[in-house]
Amino acid sequence: GSSRPMAVTPQTNTTLAAIACALRERDHFVICGHVSPDGDCLGSQLALAAALRQAGKQCACVLARDEEPPRDLAFLPGFDGLVPAARYEGPCEVFVAVDVPTTERVGDAARLQAAADLTVTVDHHAVPEAMSALSYTDPDVASTTMLVWELAAVLGAERDRIVATCCYTGLMTDTGRFQY
């Protein structure tokens, strides 16, 4: 497991290990980021989906709004499978919010979050309260993909080219190519 201490943010109420445990027990996932998604948002969604699919899980990556995701991120593995949340009709046993701290920022996916049996947040934006049953937020990491990279390892996923490409992209874009 992770040797890092639990992040001290008001909305953190669990650990990545506990989140991994809960995810292993379930089969159908909807993974969503924030409106106007960037590299960290899409990288987090697609990396987590790839890690969960390795374990035989069904995953849908949805867009918070029916908007065209940035074409400069079209190289990300799984990019072509992104579905606007407003048009998603499949199962949503677990709703995972990545790189997004509040329900307002999940846009059209709020209905999916409300309908899910379990809600999870993995993020690096500190806010006053959790929007999910299981919430892990660490504002000290440069990108949410760094947390997803860790979560993938705790899940026992092979951090292969797909997971690595998605996670590296999020880190690179959220740090302005390591400038800040």
N, C-alpha and C positions, 0 to 999 in steps of 0.2 A: 504493500500500500504506500500511500504518500506520507512522507515524513514532515511535510509542511504543516505548520500550525493552522488551525481554522482561522479564516479571515475574520477580522473583527469589524463587521458591518452590520447595521441594524437588521437587514433583511436576510442575513445568513442564518439558517436554522439547522444545517446538516453538514455532512462532509461529502466529498466526491466518492468516497468508498461506499457510503450509505446510498447515494444516488445510483451508483453502479449496481448495487445489490437490488434495488427496486426495479431498475431497468431490465436486469436479467430475468426477472419474474414475469415480465409482460411481453406481448408480441407485436402490437400495432402502435406505431408512433407517428405523430405529426410534429415536425420540427419547424419552428418559425423564428424569424428574426424581426428586426424593426422595419418600419416604412422607409423608403428610399435606401435600400440595402447597399452596403459597401463591402469591401473585401473581407473584413473581419466577420461581418454578419453572414455572408454567403459561405465563406470558408468554414465557419463554425458549423453551420447547418449541414453542409455537404460532407465534412469530415466526420461528424457524429453519425450521420446516416450511413456512411461507408463502414464505420466501426461496428454499428449495430447490425448491418446486413451481413457482416462476417459471421455473426452469431445466429444467423437465420431469421432475423427480425424483419418485419414489414415496415418500411419507412416512407413517408411522404414529406418532401420539403416544400413548404408553402410560402408564398409571398404575402406579406401583410396587406399590400394593396395590389390591385390589378394594374401594375405598371411594369414597363419593360425594365428588367434588371440591367445594370451597366454592361454594355457589350465588351468592354475591355476585360471583363472577368469571364467571358464565354469559354475560355480555355479550362476552367475549373471542371474536374471530373464530376459529372452529375448535373451540370448547369442546365442542360436541355430538359431535365426532368422537373424543374421548378414549376409549381402550379400556383396560380393565384388562389388565395384562401377562399375567396368568394365563390370559386368554382369547384372547390374540393368537396367530393361527395363520399369519400371512403370512410373507413373506421378511424376513430380517434380514441383509443384506449388511454394513451399517454400523450399529453401535450407538453413538448419541451420548448421553452423559450430560450434562445441563445442571443447574447449581445443586446438584450433588451430588458430594461428594468421595470417597465410599467405596462399595464393592460392597454392603456391608450396607444402605446407605440406598437402594439401587435395588430392594430387596424382591424381589417375584416376577419382576422383569425380569432378575435375575441369570442365569437360564438363557438368555435372549436375548443378553445380553452375552457369555456363554461361547461361544455358537454363532456369533457374528458373525465375518466375515472381517477386519473392521477395527473397533477400538474407539477412541472419541474422548471426551475430557472438556473441557468449557468451563465454568469455575466461578470463584467468588471466595472459596472457603473453603480456606485453606492446611492441608494435611495432610502427614505425613512422606513418603508415597510415592504415585506415580501408580497409578491403577487401569486406565488405558487406554494403548494403544500411542502415541496422540497426545494429549498433555495440555497445556492452557493454562489457568493459574490466575493471576488477578491480584487479590490481596486488597485492593488500593488502590481498586478500583472499588466504588461503592455497591450495585450489583446485577449479577447475571449478565446481565440484559437489556442492559446497557451494552456488554458484550463481544459479545453476539449482534448488536446494532445495528452494531458495527464489523465483525463477521464478514460480515453481510449485504452491507455495502458492498464488502468485499474479494471476495466471491463475484460481485459485479457485479449484485446484485439491486436492483430499484427499491425503495427504502424507502418503500413506499406506506402508505396508511391502515391496512391490516391489520398490517403489520410495526411501524409507529409506535405503534399502539394497544397492541399486546402488549408492546412494549419500554417504553413510558411507564408502563404499569400495573406492571410489575416494579420499575421505579425508584421509583415513588410508594409502593408497598406496602413495599418493603425499607428505605425511609428514613422510614417513619411519616409520609407526606405531607410529606417534606423537613424533618422536625423534627430528624433526626440523621443 
